[in-house]
Amino acid sequence: MKKRYLLLIFVLLIYIIVLIYHQVKSLPAGVSYSGDMHTLSEDDVTFLYDLTYQQDGEEVYEQHIFDEVYTLIEEAEEFLIIDMFMINEFSNESRDFPSLSADFSAKIEQQMADNQELNVIIITDEINTTYGSHEAEHIDSLAELGAEVIYTDLTKLRDPNLLYSGLWRMFFQWFGQSGTGWIPNAQGRSSPDVTLRSYLNLLNIKANHRKAVISEKSGMYLSANPHDASAYHSNIAFRVQGTILEDMIEVEKAVAAFSGGDTSYFPTDIIASDDSSDGGTIQGQVVTEKEIEYAIIDALDQATQGNWVWIGMFYLSDRHIIEAINQAADRGVNVRLILDPNENAFGQEKIGLPNIPIASELLERDDNNIQIRWYNVNEEQYHSKIIYIRGEEESQVIGGSTNFTSRNLDNYNLENNLNFLASNDSEFIEEVDDYFTRLWQNDDANYTLDYDTHADKLSTARYILYLIQKTLRFTTY
């Protein structure tokens, strides 16, 4: 009996050591990156967005992002770097979707056929193979044509699932991943069956969540995935050019390096315009992982009475961001949030977490400095991730792949955003301002709904579940 207790204590001690180590271990080189500020002209920056909305009783799809992505791919002559979280057609929904993943893959394949000298690097997440249970149809076929395909080594990152991941690292990971699937895939009926080992890996709940497309001519960061069931989501994107591309390439090369990819595919000499040329009025910066949170909090902290903060967000739950929002409102800053009600995920009903309890918390104020509207979703999501702080003369815009959650901002997931500073009279800021004004005021369609539309859906049980999930980190937000 004494030996059993000693063995149990020893195993528990090892578990605690493993758990703590993978919470605080050093990050791979190049992760949590804050680049230099680059001077960009109006022609160097483009703001794009997709919207799905209700107009005269019908659903309307206004889409621009992937048209721009395809143009970028078609213009690539020397190299094409793609880092995308989801490239598949998996879904639980019965409705017909555009073949976005197949079209995306076909566009890359065509460009490779048209330009034999093109170096193509594709970095992605193992969610597309359901963690080793099957091939990724729209990705692996490009490897056969000569693309360097890299599945991100997520074991090098820290573990967000506080209690479970220690067990996985001690026991389950040693069984490997490959094998014949026999369990229905949680990603949907249209996806292949998976092994139990894939589910055990899935429970680590971390990802390469980045969304980037980069060539020698320009680069894009987006909130959208080339994923069929995401085709109707409302999203945002930025296209940039100039020397800022060097930073965008550098952060992708870092992921390839720690994931065992062939970095010789990456360019050594980057052709980009000189950002010191006359006419540059916009400052642009690449930020990833934790540096995104620092940039957002710094922007909120600098907002003063009479300034405006606009946030369009799929998930909002990070405590540091929420505290900075409240502090800004305390200083007399006008804060307006457009949030997804978190009630639908690819055909599966959700219960409004985390946005419904967070919205309720933010509105527990005596003033009216924080206002919230819900995006009027149907079966799709308001998947945008953008914050816009409007000052008296200059404004700041930060957006990209990143939800405002601890999982996305605390060096667990890989994320990529662009941070811009520009004059209020710049075309770029006017376009961002028009975007938020259009949605808030329902200028020409029914984009957003009053807060009260979903306010009564916050039951005590839901709030308790939210607190438990947040405490144990056993959640995707």
C-alpha positions as CSV (number, residue, x, y, z in Angstrom):
1,M,0.0,0.0,0.0
2,K,2.8,2.4,0.9
3,K,4.5,1.7,-2.5
4,R,1.2,2.5,-4.3
5,Y,0.9,5.8,-2.5
6,L,4.5,6.7,-3.3
7,L,3.9,5.7,-7.0
8,L,0.7,7.8,-7.1
9,I,2.5,10.8,-5.5
10,F,5.4,10.4,-8.0
11,V,3.0,10.3,-11.0
12,L,1.1,13.3,-9.6
13,L,4.3,15.2,-9.2
14,I,5.4,14.5,-12.8
15,Y,1.9,15.6,-14.0
16,I,2.2,18.9,-12.1
17,I,5.7,19.5,-13.5
18,V,4.6,18.8,-17.0
19,L,1.5,20.9,-16.6
20,I,3.4,23.9,-15.3
21,Y,6.3,23.6,-17.8
22,H,4.0,23.7,-20.8
23,Q,2.3,26.8,-19.4
24,V,5.5,28.8,-19.0
25,K,8.0,27.3,-21.4
26,S,9.8,29.5,-23.9
27,L,8.0,30.1,-27.2
28,P,9.6,29.1,-30.5
29,A,11.7,31.9,-32.1
30,G,9.5,34.3,-34.0
31,V,6.3,33.7,-32.1
32,S,4.6,36.6,-30.3
33,Y,6.1,39.1,-32.8
34,S,5.8,42.9,-33.0
35,G,7.3,44.3,-36.2
36,D,8.5,47.8,-37.1
37,M,6.1,50.5,-38.1
38,H,6.2,50.9,-41.9
39,T,5.1,54.0,-43.8
40,L,2.5,53.1,-46.4
41,S,0.7,55.2,-49.0
42,E,-3.1,55.1,-49.6
43,D,-2.5,52.8,-52.5
44,D,-0.6,50.4,-50.3
45,V,-3.5,49.6,-48.0
46,T,-7.0,48.1,-48.9
47,F,-9.8,47.3,-46.5
48,L,-12.2,44.6,-47.6
49,Y,-15.2,42.9,-46.0
50,D,-17.8,40.3,-46.7
51,L,-21.4,40.7,-45.4
52,T,-24.4,38.4,-45.2
53,Y,-27.5,40.3,-44.3
54,Q,-31.3,40.5,-44.6
55,Q,-32.9,42.9,-47.0
56,D,-36.6,43.0,-48.0
57,G,-37.1,39.5,-46.5
58,E,-34.2,37.9,-48.4
59,E,-30.7,36.9,-47.5
60,V,-28.1,38.9,-49.5
61,Y,-24.4,37.9,-49.9
62,E,-22.0,40.7,-50.4
63,Q,-18.5,39.2,-50.9
64,H,-15.2,40.7,-51.9
65,I,-12.4,39.0,-49.8
66,F,-11.7,35.8,-51.8
67,D,-12.0,37.6,-55.1
68,E,-9.1,39.7,-53.9
69,V,-7.3,36.6,-52.6
70,Y,-7.6,35.0,-56.0
71,T,-6.2,38.1,-57.7
72,L,-3.2,38.0,-55.3
73,I,-2.6,34.4,-56.2
74,E,-2.9,35.1,-59.9
75,E,-0.3,37.9,-59.6
76,A,2.3,35.8,-57.8
77,E,5.4,35.1,-60.0
78,E,8.2,34.3,-57.6
79,F,6.7,33.0,-54.4
80,L,3.3,32.4,-52.7
81,I,3.1,31.9,-49.0
82,I,-0.3,30.7,-47.6
83,D,-1.0,30.2,-43.9
84,M,-4.6,29.1,-43.4
85,F,-6.4,27.5,-40.5
86,M,-9.2,25.6,-42.4
87,I,-9.1,24.5,-46.0
88,N,-11.9,21.8,-46.2
89,E,-15.5,21.2,-47.0
90,F,-16.5,19.7,-43.6
91,S,-19.9,20.6,-42.2
92,N,-22.9,19.4,-40.3
93,E,-25.2,21.6,-42.3
94,S,-27.4,20.2,-45.1
95,R,-27.5,23.5,-47.1
96,D,-25.5,23.9,-50.3
97,F,-22.3,26.0,-49.9
98,P,-20.0,27.4,-52.6
99,S,-17.0,25.0,-53.2
100,L,-14.7,27.5,-51.6
101,S,-11.9,25.1,-50.5
102,A,-11.8,23.3,-53.8
103,D,-11.8,26.6,-55.7
104,F,-9.0,28.0,-53.5
105,S,-6.9,24.9,-54.1
106,A,-7.6,24.9,-57.8
107,K,-6.6,28.5,-58.1
108,I,-3.2,27.7,-56.5
109,E,-2.8,24.7,-58.7
110,Q,-3.5,26.7,-61.8
111,Q,-0.9,29.3,-60.9
112,M,1.7,26.6,-60.3
113,A,0.9,25.2,-63.7
114,D,1.1,28.6,-65.4
115,N,4.4,29.5,-63.6
116,Q,6.8,26.5,-63.1
117,E,9.3,28.7,-61.2
118,L,6.8,29.7,-58.5
119,N,7.7,28.6,-55.0
120,V,4.6,27.7,-53.1
121,I,4.6,27.3,-49.3
122,I,1.4,26.2,-47.5
123,I,1.3,26.3,-43.7
124,T,-1.8,24.9,-42.1
125,D,-3.4,23.3,-39.1
126,E,-3.9,19.5,-38.5
127,I,-7.6,20.1,-38.1
128,N,-7.7,19.6,-41.9
129,T,-6.6,16.0,-41.4
130,T,-8.6,15.8,-38.1
131,Y,-5.3,15.3,-36.4
132,G,-3.9,12.6,-38.6
133,S,-7.0,10.5,-39.3
134,H,-7.1,11.1,-43.0
135,E,-5.6,13.1,-45.9
136,A,-6.4,16.8,-46.5
137,E,-7.8,16.6,-50.0
138,H,-7.3,20.2,-51.0
139,I,-3.9,20.5,-49.4
140,D,-2.0,17.3,-49.9
141,S,-2.8,17.3,-53.6
142,L,-0.7,20.6,-53.9
143,A,2.2,18.8,-52.2
144,E,2.2,16.3,-55.0
145,L,2.6,19.1,-57.5
146,G,5.7,20.5,-55.7
147,A,4.3,22.8,-53.0
148,E,6.0,22.8,-49.6
149,V,3.1,21.8,-47.3
150,I,3.7,22.2,-43.6
151,Y,1.4,21.1,-40.8
152,T,2.1,23.2,-37.8
153,D,3.8,21.4,-34.9
154,L,1.4,22.5,-32.1
155,T,3.3,20.6,-29.5
156,K,5.9,23.4,-29.5
157,L,3.3,25.9,-28.3
158,R,2.0,26.3,-24.8
159,D,-1.1,24.4,-23.6
160,P,-4.4,26.2,-23.0
161,N,-6.3,23.2,-21.7
162,L,-4.9,23.5,-18.2
163,L,-5.9,20.1,-16.7
164,Y,-6.1,17.8,-19.8
165,S,-3.0,18.6,-21.8
166,G,-0.7,17.4,-19.1
167,L,-2.3,14.0,-19.2
168,W,-2.1,14.0,-23.0
169,R,1.6,14.8,-23.0
170,M,2.4,12.1,-20.4
171,F,0.3,9.3,-21.9
172,F,-1.8,9.7,-25.0
173,Q,0.6,11.4,-27.4
174,W,3.0,8.4,-27.5
175,F,0.4,6.3,-29.3
176,G,0.8,8.4,-32.5
177,Q,-2.0,9.6,-34.7
178,S,-2.3,7.8,-38.0
179,G,-4.7,4.9,-38.4
180,T,-8.1,3.9,-39.9
181,G,-10.9,6.1,-38.6
182,W,-14.0,4.4,-37.1
183,I,-15.6,7.2,-35.0
184,P,-17.9,9.8,-36.6
185,N,-16.1,13.1,-37.2
186,A,-17.2,16.0,-35.0
187,Q,-16.5,18.4,-37.9
188,G,-19.6,17.1,-39.7
189,R,-21.3,14.3,-41.7
190,S,-19.4,15.2,-44.8
191,S,-16.0,14.5,-43.1
192,P,-14.2,11.2,-42.9
193,D,-14.4,9.1,-39.7
194,V,-11.6,9.5,-37.2
195,T,-9.6,7.6,-34.7
196,L,-9.9,7.8,-30.9
197,R,-6.3,9.2,-30.8
198,S,-7.4,12.1,-33.0
199,Y,-10.2,13.0,-30.5
200,L,-7.6,12.8,-27.7
201,N,-5.4,15.3,-29.6
202,L,-8.4,17.5,-30.4
203,L,-9.1,18.0,-26.7
204,N,-5.9,20.0,-26.4
205,I,-8.0,22.8,-28.1
206,K,-5.2,24.8,-29.7
207,A,-4.5,25.7,-33.3
208,N,-2.6,27.6,-35.9
209,H,-5.5,30.0,-36.4
210,R,-3.7,32.4,-38.8
211,K,-5.1,33.5,-42.1
212,A,-2.5,35.0,-44.5
213,V,-1.8,35.0,-48.2
214,I,1.5,36.6,-49.3
215,S,3.4,37.1,-52.6
216,E,6.3,39.2,-53.7
217,K,3.8,41.9,-54.7
218,S,1.4,42.1,-51.8
219,G,0.0,40.3,-48.7
220,M,-3.3,39.8,-47.1
221,Y,-4.4,39.1,-43.5
222,L,-8.0,38.1,-43.1
223,S,-10.6,36.8,-40.7
224,A,-12.0,34.4,-43.3
225,N,-11.1,30.7,-44.0
226,P,-11.3,29.0,-47.4
227,H,-13.8,26.6,-45.8
228,D,-17.0,25.8,-47.6
229,A,-19.3,26.0,-44.6
230,S,-17.7,29.4,-43.7
231,A,-18.4,30.8,-47.2
232,Y,-21.4,33.0,-46.1
233,H,-19.8,34.3,-42.9
234,S,-19.3,38.1,-42.5
235,N,-15.6,38.8,-42.4
236,I,-12.9,41.5,-42.8
237,A,-9.5,41.6,-44.5
238,F,-6.6,43.9,-45.3
239,R,-4.4,43.9,-48.4
240,V,-1.0,45.6,-48.1
241,Q,2.2,46.1,-50.1
242,G,5.6,47.6,-49.5
243,T,8.4,46.6,-47.1
244,I,5.8,45.5,-44.5
245,L,5.8,42.3,-46.5
246,E,9.2,41.4,-45.1
247,D,7.7,41.2,-41.6
248,M,4.7,39.2,-42.9
249,I,7.1,36.7,-44.5
250,E,9.4,36.5,-41.4
251,V,6.6,35.4,-39.1
252,E,5.6,32.6,-41.5
253,K,9.2,31.5,-41.9
254,A,9.4,31.1,-38.1
255,V,6.4,28.7,-38.1
256,A,7.9,26.7,-40.9
257,A,11.2,26.5,-39.0
258,F,9.8,25.1,-35.7
259,S,7.4,22.8,-37.6
260,G,10.2,21.1,-39.6
261,G,9.4,22.7,-42.9
262,D,11.9,23.4,-45.7
263,T,12.7,27.1,-45.2
264,S,14.7,27.2,-48.5
265,Y,11.4,27.7,-50.2
266,F,11.1,31.2,-48.6
267,P,12.6,34.2,-50.5
268,T,15.9,35.6,-49.5
269,D,15.6,38.9,-51.4
270,I,12.2,40.5,-51.2
271,I,11.0,42.8,-53.9
272,A,9.0,45.5,-52.1
273,S,8.6,49.3,-52.7
274,D,10.6,51.6,-50.5
275,D,8.3,52.8,-47.7
276,S,10.3,56.0,-47.2
277,S,9.0,57.4,-50.5
278,D,7.0,60.6,-50.6
279,G,3.3,60.4,-50.0
280,G,3.1,57.8,-47.3
281,T,0.4,58.8,-44.8
282,I,-0.4,55.4,-43.1
283,Q,1.7,53.5,-40.5
284,G,1.4,49.8,-40.6
285,Q,2.7,47.0,-38.3
286,V,2.6,43.2,-38.1
287,V,1.7,41.9,-34.7
288,T,1.1,38.2,-33.7
289,E,-0.1,36.3,-30.7
290,K,0.4,38.2,-27.3
291,E,1.7,41.3,-29.1
292,I,-1.8,41.7,-30.6
293,E,-3.2,42.0,-27.1
294,Y,-0.5,44.5,-26.1
295,A,-1.3,46.6,-29.2
296,I,-5.1,46.6,-28.5
297,I,-4.7,47.5,-24.8
298,D,-2.3,50.3,-25.6
299,A,-4.7,51.7,-28.2
300,L,-7.6,51.5,-25.7
301,D,-5.5,53.1,-23.0
302,Q,-4.7,56.1,-25.2
303,A,-8.3,56.8,-26.0
304,T,-9.5,59.9,-24.3
305,Q,-12.9,61.6,-23.5
306,G,-14.9,62.1,-26.7
307,N,-13.0,59.5,-28.7
308,W,-14.8,56.6,-30.2
309,V,-14.1,52.8,-30.0
310,W,-15.7,50.5,-32.4
311,I,-15.3,46.7,-32.1
312,G,-16.7,44.0,-34.5
313,M,-16.0,40.6,-33.0
314,F,-17.0,37.0,-33.2
315,Y,-15.7,36.0,-29.7
316,L,-15.0,38.5,-26.8
317,S,-13.9,37.1,-23.4
318,D,-10.3,38.2,-22.7
319,R,-10.3,39.8,-19.2
320,H,-7.5,42.2,-20.0
321,I,-9.4,43.6,-23.0
322,I,-12.7,43.8,-21.1
323,E,-11.0,45.7,-18.3
324,A,-9.4,48.1,-20.9
325,I,-12.8,48.7,-22.5
326,N,-14.4,49.5,-19.1
327,Q,-11.5,51.8,-18.2
328,A,-11.9,53.6,-21.5
329,A,-15.6,54.1,-20.9
330,D,-14.8,55.4,-17.4
331,R,-12.7,58.1,-19.1
332,G,-15.7,59.2,-21.2
333,V,-14.8,57.2,-24.4
334,N,-17.8,56.2,-26.5
335,V,-17.6,52.4,-27.0
336,R,-19.8,50.6,-29.5
337,L,-19.6,46.8,-30.0
338,I,-21.1,44.7,-32.8
339,L,-21.0,41.1,-31.6
340,D,-22.1,37.7,-32.9
341,P,-24.7,36.1,-30.6
342,N,-22.8,32.8,-30.7
343,E,-25.8,30.7,-31.4
344,N,-24.7,28.8,-34.5
345,A,-21.6,26.9,-35.5
346,F,-21.8,25.0,-38.8
347,G,-25.2,23.6,-38.2
348,Q,-24.8,22.9,-34.4
349,E,-26.8,25.1,-32.0
350,K,-24.7,27.0,-29.4
351,I,-25.9,28.7,-26.2
352,G,-24.6,32.2,-26.6
353,L,-21.2,31.8,-25.0
354,P,-19.1,33.8,-24.4
355,N,-20.6,36.9,-25.9
356,I,-24.1,37.0,-24.2
357,P,-22.7,36.9,-20.6
358,I,-19.8,39.3,-21.5
359,A,-22.3,41.7,-23.1
360,S,-24.4,41.6,-20.0
361,E,-21.4,42.3,-17.8
362,L,-20.2,45.3,-20.0
363,L,-23.6,46.9,-19.7
364,E,-23.7,46.9,-15.9
365,R,-22.9,50.6,-15.9
366,D,-24.6,53.7,-14.7
367,D,-23.7,55.6,-17.9
368,N,-24.4,55.0,-21.5
369,N,-20.7,55.0,-22.7
370,I,-20.9,51.3,-23.8
371,Q,-23.5,50.3,-26.3
372,I,-23.9,46.9,-27.9
373,R,-25.7,45.6,-30.9
374,W,-25.9,42.0,-32.2
375,Y,-25.2,41.1,-35.8
376,N,-28.4,39.8,-37.3
377,V,-27.1,36.3,-38.2
378,N,-29.2,33.5,-39.7
379,E,-27.3,30.3,-40.3
380,E,-23.9,32.0,-40.7
381,Q,-21.6,33.9,-38.3
382,Y,-20.5,37.4,-37.8
383,H,-16.9,36.2,-38.0
384,S,-15.1,39.6,-38.1
385,K,-12.2,40.5,-35.8
386,I,-11.5,44.2,-35.8
387,I,-11.2,47.2,-33.5
388,Y,-11.2,50.9,-34.6
389,I,-10.3,53.7,-32.3
390,R,-11.2,57.1,-33.7
391,G,-9.3,60.0,-32.2
392,E,-9.7,63.7,-32.9
393,E,-7.3,63.8,-35.8
394,E,-5.8,60.3,-36.1
395,S,-7.3,56.8,-35.8
396,Q,-6.0,53.3,-35.2
397,V,-7.3,50.0,-36.7
398,I,-6.2,46.5,-35.6
399,G,-7.6,43.5,-37.3
400,G,-6.9,40.0,-38.7
401,S,-7.4,36.5,-37.5
402,T,-7.7,37.1,-33.8
403,N,-10.7,36.8,-31.6
404,F,-10.5,38.7,-28.3
405,T,-10.1,35.7,-26.1
406,S,-7.4,34.3,-23.8
407,R,-6.9,31.4,-26.2
408,N,-6.2,33.7,-29.1
409,L,-4.2,36.4,-27.2
410,D,-2.2,34.5,-24.6
411,N,0.4,32.7,-26.8
412,Y,-1.6,29.5,-27.1
413,N,-2.9,29.8,-30.7
414,L,-0.9,31.2,-33.6
415,E,-2.6,34.5,-34.7
416,N,-1.8,37.3,-37.1
417,N,-3.1,40.9,-37.2
418,L,-2.2,44.2,-38.8
419,N,-2.0,47.4,-36.7
420,F,-2.6,50.7,-38.6
421,L,-2.3,54.4,-37.7
422,A,-3.8,56.9,-40.1
423,S,-5.2,60.4,-40.4
424,N,-9.0,60.6,-40.1
425,D,-9.2,62.2,-43.5
426,S,-7.5,59.2,-45.2
427,E,-9.5,57.1,-47.5
428,F,-8.6,54.0,-45.5
429,I,-10.0,55.4,-42.2
430,E,-13.1,56.7,-44.0
431,E,-13.8,53.2,-45.4
432,V,-13.4,51.6,-42.0
433,D,-15.7,54.3,-40.5
434,D,-18.3,53.7,-43.2
435,Y,-18.2,50.0,-42.5
436,F,-19.1,50.4,-38.8
437,T,-21.6,53.2,-39.4
438,R,-23.4,51.1,-42.1
439,L,-23.8,48.2,-39.7
440,W,-24.7,50.2,-36.7
441,Q,-27.3,52.4,-38.3
442,N,-28.8,49.7,-40.6
443,D,-28.4,52.2,-43.5
444,D,-29.7,50.0,-46.3
445,A,-30.5,46.7,-44.8
446,N,-31.2,44.9,-41.5
447,Y,-27.6,44.2,-40.4
448,T,-27.7,44.5,-36.6
449,L,-30.3,44.1,-33.8
450,D,-30.9,45.8,-30.5
451,Y,-29.1,44.4,-27.5
452,D,-32.5,43.3,-25.9
453,T,-33.0,40.8,-28.8
454,H,-30.7,38.3,-27.1
455,A,-30.4,39.8,-23.6
456,D,-33.1,37.5,-22.0
457,K,-31.2,34.4,-23.2
458,L,-28.7,34.6,-20.4
459,S,-29.9,32.2,-17.8
460,T,-28.2,31.5,-14.5
461,A,-27.2,28.0,-15.7
462,R,-25.6,29.4,-18.8
463,Y,-23.6,31.9,-16.8
464,I,-22.4,29.2,-14.4
465,L,-21.3,27.1,-17.4
466,Y,-19.5,30.0,-18.8
467,L,-17.6,30.6,-15.5
468,I,-16.7,26.9,-15.2
469,Q,-15.5,26.8,-18.8
470,K,-13.4,29.9,-18.4
471,T,-11.9,28.6,-15.1
472,L,-11.0,25.2,-16.4
473,R,-10.1,26.5,-19.9
474,F,-12.1,23.6,-21.4
475,T,-13.5,25.7,-24.2
476,T,-12.7,27.0,-27.7
477,Y,-12.9,30.6,-26.6
